[in-house]
């Protein structure tokens, strides 16, 4: 594959260009969005899927334009669009396209999980044509990367690695997630170690021969900021994989907590925040300084603050990759 198309290389170039490790999750919840996005005629009434979808589309456009200078990518959790049916999925696709127009990489947070032809169909939907009968057709959503659930095992991951490899895309496999009860399964002990460590080794094996020109593979891992001790162990298991790190901000993770996810070269991790950025207008200090109408400005300021905070923390113990 042409190395210019390698997802790991593209992600590193984006990090260096933006001088940022930040990803923002565009997870729109209408009850959290500014009232001004809904017409007066719909307030206090049952709102249609079309009304909600159009409000989300306006919300997303304003946010993307505002945060683009400070973030490397956006992550779209498909559930926040899918529950609105085809109209929500239309906005999901439009948001991906609009994000790319603003120079952002896009991660489809779909947590795909299946095997065989079904897994191939999932991969085709998000990453590009992999089905033999559709080699020349576009993907439905054309994201740059997709999240993958490893619960079915190796044959549940391989179809996504094949699709990603052929299309210059990436995947992020769920390894150590940020939720409080992740350990119910991920901490279980097997003859080969904790479950999350076994999955981490599998990720490393898939990506070991798939490195780009800049040294990182396109097979990444989701590793929560809320488990820094486990992240430190996983960094040793997967030295050449990028970690997509949720849990920063609203879930309690701090800049200090994400440091174990980075390599000594200052690369290896991108940090995601959703609510603390896109709804920043509801929190301090922005709610005291700005009106609801300035929600995009608040998000821009929050994204910039997050970028600066993480950069400062990384710089204390590592070389920033654009220095």
C-alpha positions in Angstrom: 0.0 0.0 0.0 1.1 3.5 -0.8 2.6 4.9 2.5 1.1 8.3 1.8 -2.3 6.7 2.4 -1.3 5.0 5.7 -3.6 6.0 8.5 -0.9 6.1 11.1 1.2 8.4 9.0 -1.8 10.7 8.3 -2.6 10.9 12.0 1.0 11.8 12.9 1.1 14.5 10.2 -2.2 15.9 11.6 -0.8 15.9 15.1 2.3 17.8 14.0 0.4 20.2 11.9 -2.2 21.1 14.6 0.3 20.7 17.4 -2.5 18.9 19.2 -3.4 15.4 20.5 -7.1 16.3 20.9 -10.2 14.5 19.4 -13.6 15.8 20.1 -16.6 13.5 20.2 -19.6 14.9 18.4 -22.3 13.2 20.4 -25.3 15.5 20.1 -28.1 15.1 22.7 -31.0 17.5 22.0 -31.8 18.0 25.6 -28.3 19.4 26.1 -28.2 21.5 23.0 -29.0 25.3 23.0 -32.7 26.1 22.8 -32.1 28.5 20.0 -31.5 25.6 17.6 -35.2 24.7 17.9 -37.8 26.9 16.4 -40.4 28.5 18.7 -43.1 26.5 17.1 -41.5 23.2 18.3 -40.7 24.2 21.9 -42.8 22.3 24.4 -44.1 20.0 21.7 -43.2 16.5 20.4 -40.4 17.2 17.9 -40.1 15.1 14.8 -37.0 13.2 13.8 -36.5 15.6 10.9 -36.6 18.7 13.3 -34.1 17.0 15.6 -31.8 16.0 12.8 -31.7 19.5 11.3 -31.0 21.0 14.7 -28.1 18.5 15.2 -26.8 19.4 11.7 -26.7 23.1 12.5 -25.1 22.3 15.9 -22.4 20.1 14.3 -21.5 22.6 11.6 -21.0 25.4 14.1 -18.9 23.2 16.4 -16.7 21.8 13.6 -15.9 25.2 12.2 -15.1 26.5 15.7 -12.9 23.6 17.0 -11.1 22.7 13.7 -8.0 24.8 14.5 -7.3 22.9 17.8 -8.2 19.3 17.2 -6.9 16.5 14.9 -10.1 14.6 14.5 -13.7 14.2 15.5 -15.3 11.0 16.8 -18.9 10.4 15.9 -20.8 7.9 18.2 -23.3 6.5 15.7 -26.0 5.9 18.4 -26.6 9.6 18.7 -27.6 9.7 15.1 -29.0 6.2 14.5 -31.9 6.6 17.0 -33.3 9.2 14.6 -33.5 6.7 11.9 -32.6 7.4 8.3 -32.7 11.1 8.9 -30.2 10.9 11.7 -27.9 8.7 9.6 -28.1 11.2 6.8 -26.8 13.8 9.2 -24.1 11.3 10.4 -22.9 11.1 6.7 -23.1 14.8 6.2 -21.1 15.5 9.4 -18.3 13.2 8.2 -18.1 15.0 4.9 -18.2 18.4 6.5 -15.5 17.5 9.0 -13.2 16.3 6.2 -13.8 19.6 4.3 -12.4 21.3 7.4 -9.3 19.2 7.4 -10.2 16.8 10.2 -9.9 13.1 10.4 -13.1 11.2 11.3 -13.4 8.2 13.6 -16.8 6.4 13.4 -17.5 5.2 16.9 -19.6 2.2 15.9 -18.0 -0.5 18.0 -18.6 -3.0 15.3 -18.7 -6.7 16.3 -19.2 -9.7 14.1 -17.5 -12.2 11.9 -17.4 -13.3 8.2 -19.5 -11.5 5.6 -21.3 -9.5 8.3 -18.0 -8.0 9.5 -17.0 -7.3 5.9 -20.3 -5.5 5.5 -19.7 -3.4 8.6 -16.2 -2.6 7.3 -17.5 -1.7 3.9 -20.0 0.7 5.4 -17.4 2.7 7.4 -14.1 2.2 5.7 -14.6 1.6 2.1 -15.2 -1.2 -0.5 -14.1 -4.6 0.6 -16.9 -6.8 -0.8 -15.9 -8.5 -4.0 -19.1 -7.4 -5.7 -18.6 -3.7 -4.8 -14.9 -3.0 -5.4 -15.6 0.2 -7.2 -18.4 1.5 -5.0 -17.9 4.2 -2.3 -18.4 3.4 1.3 -21.6 4.6 2.9 -20.0 6.9 5.4 -16.3 7.0 4.4 -14.8 7.5 7.9 -11.0 7.5 8.4 -11.2 4.9 11.2 -13.8 2.9 13.0 -13.9 1.4 16.5 -14.1 -2.4 16.7 -15.3 -4.7 19.5 -13.0 -7.7 19.9 -15.4 -10.0 21.8 -15.8 -12.5 19.0 -12.1 -13.0 18.7 -9.5 -12.8 16.0 -11.9 -13.5 13.1 -14.1 -10.6 14.3 -11.1 -8.2 13.9 -9.4 -9.4 10.7 -12.1 -8.2 8.2 -11.6 -4.7 9.5 -7.8 -4.8 9.3 -8.1 -6.1 5.7 -10.5 -3.2 4.8 -8.4 -0.6 6.6 -5.2 -1.9 4.9 -6.7 -1.7 1.4 -8.2 1.7 1.9 -5.6 3.6 3.9 -7.9 3.7 6.9 -7.5 2.7 10.6 -9.3 0.8 13.3 -9.3 1.2 17.1 -10.0 -2.0 19.0 -11.6 -1.8 22.4 -8.9 -3.0 24.8 -9.4 -1.2 28.2 -12.5 0.9 28.1 -13.1 3.9 30.4 -16.4 2.8 32.0 -16.5 2.0 35.8 -17.4 -1.7 35.3 -15.0 -2.4 32.5 -13.2 -4.8 34.8 -16.1 -7.2 35.0 -14.8 -8.8 31.9 -11.6 -7.0 30.9 -9.8 -7.8 34.3 -10.7 -11.5 34.3 -7.6 -13.7 34.4 -6.8 -16.3 31.7 -3.8 -18.6 31.2 -2.3 -15.8 29.0 -3.0 -13.0 31.5 -5.8 -10.5 32.0 -8.3 -10.3 29.2 -7.4 -6.7 28.3 -3.7 -7.8 28.1 -4.6 -10.7 25.8 -6.6 -8.3 23.5 -3.7 -5.9 23.6 -1.3 -8.6 22.3 -3.7 -9.5 19.6 -3.8 -5.8 18.5 0.0 -5.8 18.4 0.1 -8.9 16.3 -2.4 -7.6 13.8 -0.4 -4.3 13.4 3.2 -5.5 13.8 3.7 -5.8 10.0 1.5 -2.9 9.1 3.7 0.1 10.1 3.7 3.3 8.1 6.8 5.3 7.1 6.6 7.1 10.5 6.7 4.0 12.6 3.2 3.4 13.7 0.6 0.9 12.7 -3.0 1.6 11.6 -4.3 -0.9 14.1 -5.0 1.1 17.3 -6.5 0.5 20.7 -9.1 2.2 22.8 -7.6 2.7 26.2 -9.4 4.7 28.9 -7.8 7.7 30.7 -9.5 6.4 33.8 -7.2 3.4 34.1 -3.6 4.9 33.9 -1.9 1.8 35.6 -3.4 -0.5 33.0 -2.5 2.0 30.2 1.1 1.9 31.3 1.2 -1.9 30.9 -0.6 -1.8 27.6 1.9 0.8 26.2 4.6 -1.8 26.6 2.5 -4.5 24.9 1.5 -2.2 22.0 4.5 0.1 21.4 3.6 0.9 17.8 -0.1 1.4 18.1 -2.0 4.6 18.6 -4.2 4.7 21.7 -7.6 6.4 21.3 -8.1 7.6 24.9 -11.7 8.4 26.1 -12.5 9.4 29.7 -10.9 12.8 29.7 -13.0 15.6 31.2 -16.5 14.7 32.0 -15.6 11.1 33.0 -12.9 12.3 35.4 -9.7 11.7 33.5 -7.0 14.4 33.7 -4.0 15.4 31.6 -1.8 13.6 34.1 -3.9 10.4 33.7 -3.4 10.2 30.0 0.5 10.4 30.1 1.0 6.6 30.4 -0.7 6.3 27.0 2.2 8.2 25.3 5.5 6.9 24.1 8.8 8.7 24.8 8.7 10.2 21.3 5.6 12.2 22.4 3.4 10.1 20.0 1.1 7.1 20.4 -2.0 8.7 21.8 -4.9 11.0 20.9 -7.2 12.1 23.7 -11.0 12.3 23.3 -13.4 14.6 25.1 -17.1 15.0 24.2 -19.4 16.6 26.7 -16.8 18.9 28.3 -16.2 20.5 24.9 -19.4 20.5 22.9 -21.5 21.5 26.0 -18.9 23.8 27.4 -21.3 26.7 27.3 -23.2 25.1 30.2 -20.1 25.0 32.5 -17.6 27.4 34.1 -16.1 29.7 33.2 -18.0 30.0 29.9 -21.5 30.1 31.3 -20.6 33.2 33.3 -18.9 34.9 30.4 -20.9 33.9 27.3 -24.5 33.5 26.3 -26.1 30.3 25.0 -25.8 31.8 21.5 -22.1 31.6 21.9 -22.0 27.8 22.3 -19.5 27.3 19.4 -17.2 29.9 20.9 -17.3 28.2 24.2 -16.5 24.8 22.5 -13.6 26.4 20.7 -12.2 27.8 23.9 -12.6 24.5 25.7 -10.9 22.6 22.9 -8.0 25.1 22.9 -7.7 24.8 26.7 -7.7 21.0 26.5 -5.0 21.1 23.8 -2.8 23.4 25.8 -3.2 21.4 29.0 -2.3 18.1 27.4 0.6 19.6 25.5 2.0 21.1 28.7 1.7 17.8 30.6 3.3 15.8 27.7 6.2 18.3 27.4 7.2 17.8 31.0 8.4 14.2 30.4 8.6 13.7 26.7 9.7 15.4 23.5 6.7 17.1 21.7 6.7 15.6 18.2 6.7 19.0 16.5 9.6 20.4 18.4 
